[in-house]
Amino acid sequence: MIGVPTSVIGAARWQSYASNQQRQRLNTTTETVASTLSAHLQRDQDLVQVSGRPSPPG
């Protein structure tokens, strides 16, 4: 009788672990995309300033 409750507890812990790992990967991916986008936007702004063209509003 100990096997079934132990299996249920193990399954619940595994699901929690897997869910946390998925959330962590999503957060890491989101931060990477935001950082990359920010760097590209800054590079574009720098290019506009160097070229002497007025930068677009915003």
mmJSON file of the N, C-alpha and C atoms, coordinates in Angstrom:
{"data_MODEL":{"atom_site":{
"group_PDB":["ATOM","ATOM","ATOM","ATOM","ATOM","ATOM","ATOM","ATOM","ATOM","ATOM","ATOM","ATOM","ATOM","ATOM","ATOM","ATOM","ATOM","ATOM","ATOM","ATOM","ATOM","ATOM","ATOM","ATOM","ATOM","ATOM","ATOM","ATOM","ATOM","ATOM","ATOM","ATOM","ATOM","ATOM","ATOM","ATOM","ATOM","ATOM","ATOM","ATOM","ATOM","ATOM","ATOM","ATOM","ATOM","ATOM","ATOM","ATOM","ATOM","ATOM","ATOM","ATOM","ATOM","ATOM","ATOM","ATOM","ATOM","ATOM","ATOM","ATOM","ATOM","ATOM","ATOM","ATOM","ATOM","ATOM","ATOM","ATOM","ATOM","ATOM","ATOM","ATOM","ATOM","ATOM","ATOM","ATOM","ATOM","ATOM","ATOM","ATOM","ATOM","ATOM","ATOM","ATOM","ATOM","ATOM","ATOM","ATOM","ATOM","ATOM","ATOM","ATOM","ATOM","ATOM","ATOM","ATOM","ATOM","ATOM","ATOM","ATOM","ATOM","ATOM","ATOM","ATOM","ATOM","ATOM","ATOM","ATOM","ATOM","ATOM","ATOM","ATOM","ATOM","ATOM","ATOM","ATOM","ATOM","ATOM","ATOM","ATOM","ATOM","ATOM","ATOM","ATOM","ATOM","ATOM","ATOM","ATOM","ATOM","ATOM","ATOM","ATOM","ATOM","ATOM","ATOM","ATOM","ATOM","ATOM","ATOM","ATOM","ATOM","ATOM","ATOM","ATOM","ATOM","ATOM","ATOM","ATOM","ATOM","ATOM","ATOM","ATOM","ATOM","ATOM","ATOM","ATOM","ATOM","ATOM","ATOM","ATOM","ATOM","ATOM","ATOM","ATOM","ATOM","ATOM","ATOM","ATOM","ATOM","ATOM","ATOM","ATOM","ATOM","ATOM"],
"id":[1,2,3,4,5,6,7,8,9,10,11,12,13,14,15,16,17,18,19,20,21,22,23,24,25,26,27,28,29,30,31,32,33,34,35,36,37,38,39,40,41,42,43,44,45,46,47,48,49,50,51,52,53,54,55,56,57,58,59,60,61,62,63,64,65,66,67,68,69,70,71,72,73,74,75,76,77,78,79,80,81,82,83,84,85,86,87,88,89,90,91,92,93,94,95,96,97,98,99,100,101,102,103,104,105,106,107,108,109,110,111,112,113,114,115,116,117,118,119,120,121,122,123,124,125,126,127,128,129,130,131,132,133,134,135,136,137,138,139,140,141,142,143,144,145,146,147,148,149,150,151,152,153,154,155,156,157,158,159,160,161,162,163,164,165,166,167,168,169,170,171,172,173,174],
"type_symbol":["N","C","C","N","C","C","N","C","C","N","C","C","N","C","C","N","C","C","N","C","C","N","C","C","N","C","C","N","C","C","N","C","C","N","C","C","N","C","C","N","C","C","N","C","C","N","C","C","N","C","C","N","C","C","N","C","C","N","C","C","N","C","C","N","C","C","N","C","C","N","C","C","N","C","C","N","C","C","N","C","C","N","C","C","N","C","C","N","C","C","N","C","C","N","C","C","N","C","C","N","C","C","N","C","C","N","C","C","N","C","C","N","C","C","N","C","C","N","C","C","N","C","C","N","C","C","N","C","C","N","C","C","N","C","C","N","C","C","N","C","C","N","C","C","N","C","C","N","C","C","N","C","C","N","C","C","N","C","C","N","C","C","N","C","C","N","C","C","N","C","C","N","C","C"],
"label_atom_id":["N","CA","C","N","CA","C","N","CA","C","N","CA","C","N","CA","C","N","CA","C","N","CA","C","N","CA","C","N","CA","C","N","CA","C","N","CA","C","N","CA","C","N","CA","C","N","CA","C","N","CA","C","N","CA","C","N","CA","C","N","CA","C","N","CA","C","N","CA","C","N","CA","C","N","CA","C","N","CA","C","N","CA","C","N","CA","C","N","CA","C","N","CA","C","N","CA","C","N","CA","C","N","CA","C","N","CA","C","N","CA","C","N","CA","C","N","CA","C","N","CA","C","N","CA","C","N","CA","C","N","CA","C","N","CA","C","N","CA","C","N","CA","C","N","CA","C","N","CA","C","N","CA","C","N","CA","C","N","CA","C","N","CA","C","N","CA","C","N","CA","C","N","CA","C","N","CA","C","N","CA","C","N","CA","C","N","CA","C","N","CA","C","N","CA","C","N","CA","C","N","CA","C"],
"label_alt_id":[null,null,null,null,null,null,null,null,null,null,null,null,null,null,null,null,null,null,null,null,null,null,null,null,null,null,null,null,null,null,null,null,null,null,null,null,null,null,null,null,null,null,null,null,null,null,null,null,null,null,null,null,null,null,null,null,null,null,null,null,null,null,null,null,null,null,null,null,null,null,null,null,null,null,null,null,null,null,null,null,null,null,null,null,null,null,null,null,null,null,null,null,null,null,null,null,null,null,null,null,null,null,null,null,null,null,null,null,null,null,null,null,null,null,null,null,null,null,null,null,null,null,null,null,null,null,null,null,null,null,null,null,null,null,null,null,null,null,null,null,null,null,null,null,null,null,null,null,null,null,null,null,null,null,null,null,null,null,null,null,null,null,null,null,null,null,null,null,null,null,null,null,null,null],
"label_comp_id":["MET","MET","MET","ILE","ILE","ILE","GLY","GLY","GLY","VAL","VAL","VAL","PRO","PRO","PRO","THR","THR","THR","SER","SER","SER","VAL","VAL","VAL","ILE","ILE","ILE","GLY","GLY","GLY","ALA","ALA","ALA","ALA","ALA","ALA","ARG","ARG","ARG","TRP","TRP","TRP","GLN","GLN","GLN","SER","SER","SER","TYR","TYR","TYR","ALA","ALA","ALA","SER","SER","SER","ASN","ASN","ASN","GLN","GLN","GLN","GLN","GLN","GLN","ARG","ARG","ARG","GLN","GLN","GLN","ARG","ARG","ARG","LEU","LEU","LEU","ASN","ASN","ASN","THR","THR","THR","THR","THR","THR","THR","THR","THR","GLU","GLU","GLU","THR","THR","THR","VAL","VAL","VAL","ALA","ALA","ALA","SER","SER","SER","THR","THR","THR","LEU","LEU","LEU","SER","SER","SER","ALA","ALA","ALA","HIS","HIS","HIS","LEU","LEU","LEU","GLN","GLN","GLN","ARG","ARG","ARG","ASP","ASP","ASP","GLN","GLN","GLN","ASP","ASP","ASP","LEU","LEU","LEU","VAL","VAL","VAL","GLN","GLN","GLN","VAL","VAL","VAL","SER","SER","SER","GLY","GLY","GLY","ARG","ARG","ARG","PRO","PRO","PRO","SER","SER","SER","PRO","PRO","PRO","PRO","PRO","PRO","GLY","GLY","GLY"],
"label_asym_id":["A","A","A","A","A","A","A","A","A","A","A","A","A","A","A","A","A","A","A","A","A","A","A","A","A","A","A","A","A","A","A","A","A","A","A","A","A","A","A","A","A","A","A","A","A","A","A","A","A","A","A","A","A","A","A","A","A","A","A","A","A","A","A","A","A","A","A","A","A","A","A","A","A","A","A","A","A","A","A","A","A","A","A","A","A","A","A","A","A","A","A","A","A","A","A","A","A","A","A","A","A","A","A","A","A","A","A","A","A","A","A","A","A","A","A","A","A","A","A","A","A","A","A","A","A","A","A","A","A","A","A","A","A","A","A","A","A","A","A","A","A","A","A","A","A","A","A","A","A","A","A","A","A","A","A","A","A","A","A","A","A","A","A","A","A","A","A","A","A","A","A","A","A","A"],
"label_entity_id":["1","1","1","1","1","1","1","1","1","1","1","1","1","1","1","1","1","1","1","1","1","1","1","1","1","1","1","1","1","1","1","1","1","1","1","1","1","1","1","1","1","1","1","1","1","1","1","1","1","1","1","1","1","1","1","1","1","1","1","1","1","1","1","1","1","1","1","1","1","1","1","1","1","1","1","1","1","1","1","1","1","1","1","1","1","1","1","1","1","1","1","1","1","1","1","1","1","1","1","1","1","1","1","1","1","1","1","1","1","1","1","1","1","1","1","1","1","1","1","1","1","1","1","1","1","1","1","1","1","1","1","1","1","1","1","1","1","1","1","1","1","1","1","1","1","1","1","1","1","1","1","1","1","1","1","1","1","1","1","1","1","1","1","1","1","1","1","1","1","1","1","1","1","1"],
"label_seq_id":[1,1,1,2,2,2,3,3,3,4,4,4,5,5,5,6,6,6,7,7,7,8,8,8,9,9,9,10,10,10,11,11,11,12,12,12,13,13,13,14,14,14,15,15,15,16,16,16,17,17,17,18,18,18,19,19,19,20,20,20,21,21,21,22,22,22,23,23,23,24,24,24,25,25,25,26,26,26,27,27,27,28,28,28,29,29,29,30,30,30,31,31,31,32,32,32,33,33,33,34,34,34,35,35,35,36,36,36,37,37,37,38,38,38,39,39,39,40,40,40,41,41,41,42,42,42,43,43,43,44,44,44,45,45,45,46,46,46,47,47,47,48,48,48,49,49,49,50,50,50,51,51,51,52,52,52,53,53,53,54,54,54,55,55,55,56,56,56,57,57,57,58,58,58],
"pdbx_PDB_ins_code":[null,null,null,null,null,null,null,null,null,null,null,null,null,null,null,null,null,null,null,null,null,null,null,null,null,null,null,null,null,null,null,null,null,null,null,null,null,null,null,null,null,null,null,null,null,null,null,null,null,null,null,null,null,null,null,null,null,null,null,null,null,null,null,null,null,null,null,null,null,null,null,null,null,null,null,null,null,null,null,null,null,null,null,null,null,null,null,null,null,null,null,null,null,null,null,null,null,null,null,null,null,null,null,null,null,null,null,null,null,null,null,null,null,null,null,null,null,null,null,null,null,null,null,null,null,null,null,null,null,null,null,null,null,null,null,null,null,null,null,null,null,null,null,null,null,null,null,null,null,null,null,null,null,null,null,null,null,null,null,null,null,null,null,null,null,null,null,null,null,null,null,null,null,null],
"Cartn_x":[0.804,0.0,0.844,2.092,2.945,3.307,3.311,3.757,2.9,1.584,0.696,0.812,0.696,0.852,2.236,3.252,4.606,4.7,4.072,4.07,3.326,2.213,1.437,2.245,2.891,3.719,4.881,5.512,6.621,6.173,5.006,4.483,4.176,3.615,3.302,4.576,5.589,6.865,7.517,7.454,8.039,7.322,6.01,5.247,5.601,5.758,6.137,7.528,8.451,9.813,9.8,9.1,9.044,8.407,7.372,6.707,7.656,8.388,9.349,10.458,10.933,11.976,11.46,10.233,9.654,9.505,9.051,8.889,10.252,11.266,12.607,13.161,12.943,13.405,12.692,11.395,10.64,11.165,11.428,11.966,13.324,14.173,15.501,15.389,14.513,14.316,13.786,12.827,12.251,13.316,14.139,15.204,16.221,16.536,17.486,16.936,15.675,15.053,15.006,14.629,14.56,15.933,16.941,18.301,18.798,18.54,18.963,18.249,16.956,16.186,16.686,16.956,17.461,18.804,19.671,20.981,20.836,19.938,19.72,19.133,18.193,17.613,18.665,19.512,20.56,21.536,21.862,22.767,22.162,20.858,20.182,20.182,19.942,19.957,21.356,22.369,23.743,24.055,23.591,23.831,23.134,21.926,21.193,21.936,22.443,23.165,24.458,25.155,26.415,26.166,25.07,24.791,24.264,23.861,23.394,21.927,21.233,19.795,19.041,17.948,17.145,16.532,16.553,15.97,14.462,13.783,12.326,11.819,10.656,10.112,9.807,9.924,9.543,10.659],
"Cartn_y":[-1.212,0.0,1.271,1.162,2.353,2.797,1.877,2.181,3.2,3.091,4.011,5.437,5.664,7.055,7.631,6.806,7.272,7.658,6.877,7.2,8.504,8.705,9.937,11.145,11.026,12.134,12.403,11.343,11.504,12.171,11.776,12.379,13.859,14.199,15.603,16.437,15.889,16.616,16.781,15.735,15.803,16.854,16.883,17.873,19.28,19.479,20.787,21.185,20.232,20.484,20.852,20.06,20.302,21.661,22.008,23.297,24.449,24.316,25.354,25.502,24.381,24.436,25.132,24.833,25.463,26.966,27.364,28.789,29.489,28.827,29.417,29.583,28.577,28.685,29.824,29.97,31.056,32.414,32.553,33.823,34.131,33.121,33.316,33.73,33.067,33.398,34.813,35.187,36.53,37.588,37.347,38.299,38.408,37.292,37.302,38.094,37.876,38.608,40.1,40.458,41.874,42.53,41.844,42.379,42.555,41.565,41.636,42.772,42.896,43.965,45.328,45.466,46.728,47.091,46.105,46.359,46.782,46.136,46.508,47.911,48.239,49.584,50.64,50.361,51.313,51.489,50.394,50.466,51.314,51.137,51.945,53.422,53.726,55.124,55.722,54.939,55.422,55.702,54.838,55.029,56.293,56.525,57.726,58.962,58.942,60.1,60.341,59.284,59.432,59.939,59.521,59.923,61.356,61.923,63.292,63.444,62.358,62.424,62.578,63.301,63.419,62.06,61.739,60.463,60.558,59.461,59.487,59.662,60.276,60.482,59.143,59.11,57.913,57.366],
"Cartn_z":[0.0,0.0,0.0,0.27,0.297,-1.124,-2.076,-3.435,-4.156,-4.058,-4.786,-4.265,-2.961,-2.494,-2.811,-2.725,-3.044,-4.518,-5.389,-6.816,-7.091,-6.415,-6.597,-6.141,-5.01,-4.502,-5.451,-5.928,-6.876,-8.161,-8.664,-9.897,-9.701,-8.563,-8.28,-8.187,-7.54,-7.439,-8.804,-9.623,-10.96,-11.795,-11.719,-12.483,-12.034,-10.751,-10.23,-10.726,-10.677,-11.154,-12.641,-13.455,-14.898,-15.199,-14.461,-14.653,-14.313,-13.233,-12.842,-13.878,-14.414,-15.435,-16.694,-17.086,-18.266,-18.059,-16.88,-16.569,-16.592,-16.06,-16.027,-17.45,-18.31,-19.7,-20.422,-20.177,-20.803,-20.348,-19.053,-18.534,-19.151,-19.256,-19.838,-21.305,-22.051,-23.462,-23.617,-22.788,-22.844,-22.558,-21.55,-21.217,-22.343,-22.99,-24.101,-25.283,-25.605,-26.715,-26.408,-25.197,-24.818,-24.889,-24.423,-24.451,-25.883,-26.72,-28.121,-28.836,-28.626,-29.26,-28.812,-27.533,-27.005,-27.637,-27.78,-28.39,-29.846,-30.574,-31.978,-32.095,-31.238,-31.275,-30.943,-29.963,-29.608,-30.766,-31.428,-32.573,-33.675,-33.915,-34.939,-34.558,-33.295,-32.843,-33.004,-32.668,-32.827,-34.295,-35.182,-36.609,-37.107,-36.635,-37.041,-36.554,-35.339,-34.812,-35.578,-35.927,-36.657,-38.069,-38.673,-40.059,-40.132,-38.988,-38.974,-39.295,-39.461,-39.734,-38.422,-38.478,-37.229,-36.882,-35.621,-35.192,-35.141,-35.441,-35.405,-33.985,-33.836,-32.483,-31.806,-30.483,-29.751,-29.041],
"occupancy":[1.0,1.0,1.0,1.0,1.0,1.0,1.0,1.0,1.0,1.0,1.0,1.0,1.0,1.0,1.0,1.0,1.0,1.0,1.0,1.0,1.0,1.0,1.0,1.0,1.0,1.0,1.0,1.0,1.0,1.0,1.0,1.0,1.0,1.0,1.0,1.0,1.0,1.0,1.0,1.0,1.0,1.0,1.0,1.0,1.0,1.0,1.0,1.0,1.0,1.0,1.0,1.0,1.0,1.0,1.0,1.0,1.0,1.0,1.0,1.0,1.0,1.0,1.0,1.0,1.0,1.0,1.0,1.0,1.0,1.0,1.0,1.0,1.0,1.0,1.0,1.0,1.0,1.0,1.0,1.0,1.0,1.0,1.0,1.0,1.0,1.0,1.0,1.0,1.0,1.0,1.0,1.0,1.0,1.0,1.0,1.0,1.0,1.0,1.0,1.0,1.0,1.0,1.0,1.0,1.0,1.0,1.0,1.0,1.0,1.0,1.0,1.0,1.0,1.0,1.0,1.0,1.0,1.0,1.0,1.0,1.0,1.0,1.0,1.0,1.0,1.0,1.0,1.0,1.0,1.0,1.0,1.0,1.0,1.0,1.0,1.0,1.0,1.0,1.0,1.0,1.0,1.0,1.0,1.0,1.0,1.0,1.0,1.0,1.0,1.0,1.0,1.0,1.0,1.0,1.0,1.0,1.0,1.0,1.0,1.0,1.0,1.0,1.0,1.0,1.0,1.0,1.0,1.0,1.0,1.0,1.0,1.0,1.0,1.0],
"B_iso_or_equiv":[0.0,0.0,0.0,0.0,0.0,0.0,0.0,0.0,0.0,0.0,0.0,0.0,0.0,0.0,0.0,0.0,0.0,0.0,0.0,0.0,0.0,0.0,0.0,0.0,0.0,0.0,0.0,0.0,0.0,0.0,0.0,0.0,0.0,0.0,0.0,0.0,0.0,0.0,0.0,0.0,0.0,0.0,0.0,0.0,0.0,0.0,0.0,0.0,0.0,0.0,0.0,0.0,0.0,0.0,0.0,0.0,0.0,0.0,0.0,0.0,0.0,0.0,0.0,0.0,0.0,0.0,0.0,0.0,0.0,0.0,0.0,0.0,0.0,0.0,0.0,0.0,0.0,0.0,0.0,0.0,0.0,0.0,0.0,0.0,0.0,0.0,0.0,0.0,0.0,0.0,0.0,0.0,0.0,0.0,0.0,0.0,0.0,0.0,0.0,0.0,0.0,0.0,0.0,0.0,0.0,0.0,0.0,0.0,0.0,0.0,0.0,0.0,0.0,0.0,0.0,0.0,0.0,0.0,0.0,0.0,0.0,0.0,0.0,0.0,0.0,0.0,0.0,0.0,0.0,0.0,0.0,0.0,0.0,0.0,0.0,0.0,0.0,0.0,0.0,0.0,0.0,0.0,0.0,0.0,0.0,0.0,0.0,0.0,0.0,0.0,0.0,0.0,0.0,0.0,0.0,0.0,0.0,0.0,0.0,0.0,0.0,0.0,0.0,0.0,0.0,0.0,0.0,0.0,0.0,0.0,0.0,0.0,0.0,0.0],
"pdbx_formal_charge":[null,null,null,null,null,null,null,null,null,null,null,null,null,null,null,null,null,null,null,null,null,null,null,null,null,null,null,null,null,null,null,null,null,null,null,null,null,null,null,null,null,null,null,null,null,null,null,null,null,null,null,null,null,null,null,null,null,null,null,null,null,null,null,null,null,null,null,null,null,null,null,null,null,null,null,null,null,null,null,null,null,null,null,null,null,null,null,null,null,null,null,null,null,null,null,null,null,null,null,null,null,null,null,null,null,null,null,null,null,null,null,null,null,null,null,null,null,null,null,null,null,null,null,null,null,null,null,null,null,null,null,null,null,null,null,null,null,null,null,null,null,null,null,null,null,null,null,null,null,null,null,null,null,null,null,null,null,null,null,null,null,null,null,null,null,null,null,null,null,null,null,null,null,null],
"auth_seq_id":[1,1,1,2,2,2,3,3,3,4,4,4,5,5,5,6,6,6,7,7,7,8,8,8,9,9,9,10,10,10,11,11,11,12,12,12,13,13,13,14,14,14,15,15,15,16,16,16,17,17,17,18,18,18,19,19,19,20,20,20,21,21,21,22,22,22,23,23,23,24,24,24,25,25,25,26,26,26,27,27,27,28,28,28,29,29,29,30,30,30,31,31,31,32,32,32,33,33,33,34,34,34,35,35,35,36,36,36,37,37,37,38,38,38,39,39,39,40,40,40,41,41,41,42,42,42,43,43,43,44,44,44,45,45,45,46,46,46,47,47,47,48,48,48,49,49,49,50,50,50,51,51,51,52,52,52,53,53,53,54,54,54,55,55,55,56,56,56,57,57,57,58,58,58],
"auth_comp_id":["MET","MET","MET","ILE","ILE","ILE","GLY","GLY","GLY","VAL","VAL","VAL","PRO","PRO","PRO","THR","THR","THR","SER","SER","SER","VAL","VAL","VAL","ILE","ILE","ILE","GLY","GLY","GLY","ALA","ALA","ALA","ALA","ALA","ALA","ARG","ARG","ARG","TRP","TRP","TRP","GLN","GLN","GLN","SER","SER","SER","TYR","TYR","TYR","ALA","ALA","ALA","SER","SER","SER","ASN","ASN","ASN","GLN","GLN","GLN","GLN","GLN","GLN","ARG","ARG","ARG","GLN","GLN","GLN","ARG","ARG","ARG","LEU","LEU","LEU","ASN","ASN","ASN","THR","THR","THR","THR","THR","THR","THR","THR","THR","GLU","GLU","GLU","THR","THR","THR","VAL","VAL","VAL","ALA","ALA","ALA","SER","SER","SER","THR","THR","THR","LEU","LEU","LEU","SER","SER","SER","ALA","ALA","ALA","HIS","HIS","HIS","LEU","LEU","LEU","GLN","GLN","GLN","ARG","ARG","ARG","ASP","ASP","ASP","GLN","GLN","GLN","ASP","ASP","ASP","LEU","LEU","LEU","VAL","VAL","VAL","GLN","GLN","GLN","VAL","VAL","VAL","SER","SER","SER","GLY","GLY","GLY","ARG","ARG","ARG","PRO","PRO","PRO","SER","SER","SER","PRO","PRO","PRO","PRO","PRO","PRO","GLY","GLY","GLY"],
"auth_asym_id":["A","A","A","A","A","A","A","A","A","A","A","A","A","A","A","A","A","A","A","A","A","A","A","A","A","A","A","A","A","A","A","A","A","A","A","A","A","A","A","A","A","A","A","A","A","A","A","A","A","A","A","A","A","A","A","A","A","A","A","A","A","A","A","A","A","A","A","A","A","A","A","A","A","A","A","A","A","A","A","A","A","A","A","A","A","A","A","A","A","A","A","A","A","A","A","A","A","A","A","A","A","A","A","A","A","A","A","A","A","A","A","A","A","A","A","A","A","A","A","A","A","A","A","A","A","A","A","A","A","A","A","A","A","A","A","A","A","A","A","A","A","A","A","A","A","A","A","A","A","A","A","A","A","A","A","A","A","A","A","A","A","A","A","A","A","A","A","A","A","A","A","A","A","A"],
"auth_atom_id":["N","CA","C","N","CA","C","N","CA","C","N","CA","C","N","CA","C","N","CA","C","N","CA","C","N","CA","C","N","CA","C","N","CA","C","N","CA","C","N","CA","C","N","CA","C","N","CA","C","N","CA","C","N","CA","C","N","CA","C","N","CA","C","N","CA","C","N","CA","C","N","CA","C","N","CA","C","N","CA","C","N","CA","C","N","CA","C","N","CA","C","N","CA","C","N","CA","C","N","CA","C","N","CA","C","N","CA","C","N","CA","C","N","CA","C","N","CA","C","N","CA","C","N","CA","C","N","CA","C","N","CA","C","N","CA","C","N","CA","C","N","CA","C","N","CA","C","N","CA","C","N","CA","C","N","CA","C","N","CA","C","N","CA","C","N","CA","C","N","CA","C","N","CA","C","N","CA","C","N","CA","C","N","CA","C","N","CA","C","N","CA","C","N","CA","C","N","CA","C","N","CA","C"],
"pdbx_PDB_model_num":[1,1,1,1,1,1,1,1,1,1,1,1,1,1,1,1,1,1,1,1,1,1,1,1,1,1,1,1,1,1,1,1,1,1,1,1,1,1,1,1,1,1,1,1,1,1,1,1,1,1,1,1,1,1,1,1,1,1,1,1,1,1,1,1,1,1,1,1,1,1,1,1,1,1,1,1,1,1,1,1,1,1,1,1,1,1,1,1,1,1,1,1,1,1,1,1,1,1,1,1,1,1,1,1,1,1,1,1,1,1,1,1,1,1,1,1,1,1,1,1,1,1,1,1,1,1,1,1,1,1,1,1,1,1,1,1,1,1,1,1,1,1,1,1,1,1,1,1,1,1,1,1,1,1,1,1,1,1,1,1,1,1,1,1,1,1,1,1,1,1,1,1,1,1]
}}}
